[in-house]
Amino acid sequence: MLTQKEWEMDRFNTLLKVTPPLPPWIAYPDIEPSDMFFRMGDGESLITDIHIYLKYTSENERHQYLNKYKEPTDWVGLYPKT
């Protein structure tokens, strides 16, 4: 059984490192940030993937991602603090 950290690193190395997740306002533009969709199922998985990606990617790639996908006003707080 994998620990949480092992699971995160495996997910990052096998998927997210190659294909960074799109932010929710791009992946699901018609769904409001407060919708339950982002608290369970595919929406929750997307948010989790974003956090994993930002946690394990290089500082340079993290910086590029955050600059490319700036949080809109209604999504401020999505990205974890460094």
MODELLER restraints for C-alpha pairs under 7 A, 6 or more apart:
rsr = mdl.restraints
at = mdl.atoms
rsr.add(forms.Gaussian(group=physical.xy_distance, feature=features.Distance(at['CA:8:A'], at['CA:52:A']), mean=6.26, stdev=0.5))
rsr.add(forms.Gaussian(group=physical.xy_distance, feature=features.Distance(at['CA:12:A'], at['CA:52:A']), mean=6.67, stdev=0.5))
rsr.add(forms.Gaussian(group=physical.xy_distance, feature=features.Distance(at['CA:12:A'], at['CA:53:A']), mean=6.21, stdev=0.5))
rsr.add(forms.Gaussian(group=physical.xy_distance, feature=features.Distance(at['CA:16:A'], at['CA:53:A']), mean=6.07, stdev=0.5))
rsr.add(forms.Gaussian(group=physical.xy_distance, feature=features.Distance(at['CA:20:A'], at['CA:53:A']), mean=6.74, stdev=0.5))
rsr.add(forms.Gaussian(group=physical.xy_distance, feature=features.Distance(at['CA:21:A'], at['CA:49:A']), mean=6.53, stdev=0.5))
rsr.add(forms.Gaussian(group=physical.xy_distance, feature=features.Distance(at['CA:21:A'], at['CA:50:A']), mean=5.95, stdev=0.5))
rsr.add(forms.Gaussian(group=physical.xy_distance, feature=features.Distance(at['CA:33:A'], at['CA:74:A']), mean=6.96, stdev=0.5))
rsr.add(forms.Gaussian(group=physical.xy_distance, feature=features.Distance(at['CA:33:A'], at['CA:75:A']), mean=6.63, stdev=0.5))
rsr.add(forms.Gaussian(group=physical.xy_distance, feature=features.Distance(at['CA:37:A'], at['CA:43:A']), mean=5.22, stdev=0.5))
rsr.add(forms.Gaussian(group=physical.xy_distance, feature=features.Distance(at['CA:37:A'], at['CA:44:A']), mean=6.98, stdev=0.5))
rsr.add(forms.Gaussian(group=physical.xy_distance, feature=features.Distance(at['CA:38:A'], at['CA:44:A']), mean=4.58, stdev=0.5))
rsr.add(forms.Gaussian(group=physical.xy_distance, feature=features.Distance(at['CA:51:A'], at['CA:80:A']), mean=6.80, stdev=0.5))
rsr.add(forms.Gaussian(group=physical.xy_distance, feature=features.Distance(at['CA:54:A'], at['CA:62:A']), mean=5.80, stdev=0.5))
